[in-house]
Structures are given as structure tokens and as C-alpha cells.
Amino acid sequence: YGFILGYKIFLDDYTESDLNEYINSYEDGIRNNISYSIPDKIIYSIAVNLYNDSEKGRRLLDDIIEYCRANS
């Protein structure tokens, strides 16, 4: 579902419901110890940012960038 939302965001064809559904699904996965890929994490940070929590979205993206730099 992450890649679909990513394309919808790119095309500016997403709804608040799309964002909310992805955020809830992602957070449920985290609670169930699911490991996500870097692209999924980036889409999550963008979704959070667009869902009116820009500070959290920026922090998440900063964490992703920091992780990538440390592990590249």
C-alpha cells in the first residue's frame, strides 16, 4: 500500500483518508514488530507531514537520513 500512496502523493491525488489509513496501518505494524523498508519509512514520514504533523514528519525524515548515512 505504501507505493500506491507514494504515487498518489506524487500525482497530488490522495485524500486525508488515504493518509490516515496508511498511518494507522504503519503504526499497527510497528506495534506488531514489523520491520519496514526505507522507502516505506519515507512515505510514512511524508504522510505524517501531510496529515498536519509537519514537526513529527521532519523528525522522522531526519532519523531516516541519519540512519542511511550511518549505514551506507
Beta strands, then each sheet from edge to edge (+ up, - down):
end
